[in-house]
């Protein structure tokens, strides 16, 4: 069943009924101010950090799920009947409903009793506020007298404290109301210098700032007493639960429209200019009032929305493709790139599955997200690399997470996730390939953000590799530590106490358990470092990294091969994990992907065998599961992976993040049909018709799809914030379509399905716009290339001055005289 449709021309997903299986969400903001918004206007907003600067309150796992949020109630003053323009929270049966999720904006419209309402929600570029642009239209044959009530519930800033410390929080809430603006200033009187504001463009008939005064005793957001009676109480919050609500009276003659603007925003004052008058407790509003006035001007709002659209046009214009497959086109051109930007902005911190109070930014997560966005926002990618590197320790290890507001490592989680440091090497290599900005390697970057500890970024990369070499186990494979990429494979934890964190509980000595996955990843990272060192003119260092890669590859082949596939690991007793010798968990997806990405097994046939094992043992109609057989009980020596019921999450679910590694591996071996088949199985657009089963949004990737052992095989969870976005973007654009940045230029080496006659693409690379036309002229993946009508050798467009004009590239695929993919 479908709940909407793709409008590819407008780059929107249009939801045509409000009762989606789960809230289908979008994100507002792309810089410092962010908001989550569902198809019924639920969600919340925050400034930079979803925990420490939460602006509005949201209750996770609520009933109904998407209660509260950005409320607009409409009331017919003649009849007393009221409804929500976004369906929630009143849930009246609307005569018409539509939600258009676009790039950085959402438009929700409805009609009820001849009154049409449409609200456009977006965050202007460069501003710390969101705009609700409401338009009302009277389609009745007579005049109408309406009341409009807005409502938001303020969070008391720290979302964790807000949800737990009620003995304090019920006493601290404070607001100010001036003209048509409600200011939330809890704790501003003491240690905070920031406040929120909720403004309206119209003169008010009333307002409320105390939740109980607006809702009424023993009522919820579906039936507020203020809306029911048609008047606000003009309440001023003193503790309890501060809210913001405006009441506006609107009279419309037949055919008339009216536009009403609301602003929800965040502002900081200098510490020495918090109050006005200085000796008072009144917020100094001198700086914020011009900002509010500007964005309550409809002309400014229209200009800001136009600028937002142009911003996304520019970002997505870096790569646009036209292939024979509609699902590939819309994901590459619109939704996958957009999701990559959202994950880059927020890592795994705030979604409808991630509460925003715990994880912050992950070291591994942030580096993986960079793989996809270096082409879209190179300057921001550069800045993020330096931020992430600054949380690395002198040992070469890294904090597993850091807080985006403070940029400090999260000491509660700590380090010892032994794959983490290597991801920095891969992200920097991706940035260098895309930009050619070698100066970043000479940037001084502190360790653990300690002033005076700075070392060159290049030195940080060296320490990342040395960290692994300093922690080798009995088979000369890297020790796994707390975990590797799979945070739930905890081979040193042995947790038997309910409530213990599998990642931070006391562990064994950690000197035995090894990761074949990290071994493969080390080979990949060391090869990258060898190329980087050589291009910096450090031949001795390059040879050293090559030798280290060779030693690790030898260890993987000798001790990490199980006969038909690569082992997953060795446990703390030296036992094999991911072996045919195991009763359960015999074969895992991760090492098959990572070892092949590193080039291990390509020459001796192991790669083909590993991929055949994946096809035979792990592939399902809904994607490739993490391992098989699923763990049927809890194994103390394996940790969290076996704590999940079979088929869910890391216990043999389709962990979508890993599927692109197999797509890339298939492409490396020239298997275009298989690579694109795997791509299609988890492509959300291709799964749109399965929405009642899939349940999550059909326009973005989910982290997990229930595996074949689960009763709900095919059901998705944890959408939006997942490394699946970046890795799928890399797999389809760089390996299947084959448009791949290298240190030496742009490589074009497609490994596409046999039945594709070709495709067209426009790719902006290092300031040059390449118009690429690929045509299949024969079987196989060998190719020849013409640039501006002149034939060139190889698959790579050489780095040279092409001038300001566009460059035409013609690729013939399948020619007997062509070059094989590199």
Secondary structure, DSSP 8 states (H G I E B T S, - for coil): --SEEEETTTTEEEE--S--SS--EEEE-SSSEEEEEETTS-EEEEES-TTTTEEE---TT-SSTT-SSSEEEEEETTT--EEETTSTTT----SEEEEEE-SSEEEEEEEETTEEEEEEEE--TT-SEEEEEEEEEE-SSS-EEEEEEEEEEEEEE-HHHHTT-HHHHHHH-BEEEETTEEEE-TTTTTT--EEEEEEESS--SEEEEEHHHHH-TT--TTS-HHHHHT----B--BSS-EEEEEEEEEEE-TT-EEEEEEEEEEEE--GGG-BSSTTSSSB--HHHHHHHHHHTSHHHHHHHHHHHHHHHHHHHTTEEEE-S-HHHHHIIIIIHHHHHHHHHHHTTSBSSSSBSSS--EEHHHHHHHHHHHTTT-HHHHHHHHHHHHTTB-TTS-B-SEE-TTT--B-TTT-S-BTTHHHHHHHHHHHHHHHH--GGGGG-EE-STT-TT--EEHHHHHHHHHHHHHTSB-TTSSBB-BT-SSSTT--TTT---STT--TTTS-----SS-EEHHHHHHHHHHHHHHHHHHHHTT-HHHHHHHHHHHHHHHHHHHHHSB-SSSB--EE-TTS-EESSTTSSS--EEHHHHHHHHHTTTTTTTSHHHHHHHHHHHHTEETTEE-SEES---S--TTTGGGGTS-TTBTTBT-EEHHHHHHHHHHHHHTT-HHHHHHHHHHH-TTTTGGGHHHH-S-TTS-EEEE--TTSTTTT-EEEESSSTHHHHHHHIIIIIIS-EEEETTEEEE-----TT--EEEEEEEETTEEEEEEEEE-SSSS-EEEEETTEEESSSEEE-----SS-EEEEEEES-TTSB---
